[in-house]
Amino acid sequence: MRRPTLDEIRERLAGAFPDADIALRDDSALHAGHAGAAGGAGHFHVRIVSGRFDGLRTVLRHRLVYDAVHDWMPQRIHALAIEALTPTERPDGSSAEA
C-alpha cells in the first residue's frame, strides 16, 4: 500500500485542527532499508501548533494527532514523530515551519 502524500496528511490534520499551523516532513528516505520502509509505509515528522492543545499533557496531544490518521497506521504510515504545541509554546512566535 502506498504511503500518503504530505498534502493528504496535511489535509487530514487540517480537518481535525482547523486553527492549526502545520509543518510536515517526509523522513522516509532516512529510513531506507528499515522494515517499515520495505512495505511502502512512510516515516513522517509533524509540527502542529493549535489552541486545541491548551491545557493538555503531551500524551493527550499526541493521541489527538494520531486519532486524525489512525486508519493509515501502520499500513501507510509506519512512524509519525509529533511536536504538538500551543500558540504560546511556539518557539519565538514564528510559524510552525521548523
C-alpha positions as CSV (number, residue, x, y, z in Angstrom):
1,M,0.0,0.0,0.0
2,R,1.4,3.4,-0.9
3,R,2.3,5.9,1.7
4,P,0.2,9.1,1.9
5,T,1.5,12.3,0.4
6,L,2.3,15.3,2.5
7,D,-0.8,17.0,1.1
8,E,-3.0,14.1,2.1
9,I,-1.7,14.1,5.7
10,R,-1.9,17.9,5.9
11,E,-5.5,17.8,4.7
12,R,-6.4,15.2,7.3
13,L,-4.8,17.2,10.1
14,A,-6.3,20.5,9.0
15,G,-9.7,18.8,9.1
16,A,-9.1,17.8,12.7
17,F,-7.3,21.0,13.7
18,P,-8.9,23.8,11.7
19,D,-7.0,26.6,13.6
20,A,-3.6,24.8,13.3
21,D,-0.4,25.9,11.8
22,I,1.0,22.6,10.4
23,A,4.5,21.8,9.1
24,L,5.2,18.3,7.7
25,R,8.3,16.5,6.6
26,D,8.7,13.1,4.9
27,D,11.6,11.4,6.6
28,S,11.1,8.1,4.7
29,A,14.4,8.4,2.8
30,L,16.3,8.5,6.1
31,H,14.9,5.0,7.0
32,A,15.6,3.2,3.7
33,G,16.1,-0.5,4.4
34,H,14.1,-0.3,7.6
35,A,11.4,-2.9,8.0
36,G,8.6,-0.4,7.8
37,A,10.0,1.3,4.7
38,A,10.2,-2.0,2.8
39,G,6.4,-2.3,2.8
40,G,6.0,1.2,1.5
41,A,4.8,2.8,4.7
42,G,6.3,6.2,5.4
43,H,8.1,7.9,8.2
44,F,6.9,11.4,8.8
45,H,7.5,14.4,11.2
46,V,4.8,16.9,12.0
47,R,4.9,20.1,14.0
48,I,1.4,21.3,14.7
49,V,0.6,24.4,16.6
50,S,-3.0,24.6,17.8
51,G,-5.0,26.2,20.6
52,R,-6.8,22.9,20.9
53,F,-3.7,21.7,22.8
54,D,-4.1,24.3,25.6
55,G,-4.2,22.6,29.0
56,L,-3.4,19.1,27.6
57,R,-0.5,16.9,28.5
58,T,1.8,15.8,25.7
59,V,0.4,12.2,25.6
60,L,-3.1,13.6,25.1
61,R,-1.9,16.0,22.4
62,H,-0.3,13.1,20.6
63,R,-3.4,11.0,20.9
64,L,-5.4,13.7,19.2
65,V,-3.0,13.8,16.3
66,Y,-2.9,10.0,16.0
67,D,-6.7,9.9,16.0
68,A,-6.7,12.0,12.8
69,V,-4.6,9.5,10.9
70,H,-5.1,6.2,12.8
71,D,-6.7,4.4,9.8
72,W,-3.4,4.9,7.9
73,M,-1.3,3.3,10.6
74,P,0.7,1.1,10.2
75,Q,0.0,0.2,6.6
76,R,0.6,3.7,5.1
77,I,2.3,5.5,7.9
78,H,4.9,3.4,9.7
79,A,6.1,6.2,12.1
80,L,4.9,9.7,12.9
81,A,7.1,12.0,15.0
82,I,5.0,14.6,16.6
83,E,5.6,18.1,18.0
84,A,2.3,19.3,19.3
85,L,2.4,22.9,20.6
86,T,0.1,25.6,21.8
87,P,0.4,29.0,20.2
88,T,2.2,30.3,23.4
89,E,4.7,27.4,23.2
90,R,5.7,28.1,19.7
91,P,9.4,29.0,19.6
92,D,9.8,32.8,19.2
93,G,6.3,33.2,18.0
94,S,7.2,32.0,14.5
95,S,5.2,29.8,12.1
96,A,5.2,26.0,12.6
97,E,7.9,25.6,9.9
98,A,11.0,24.1,11.5
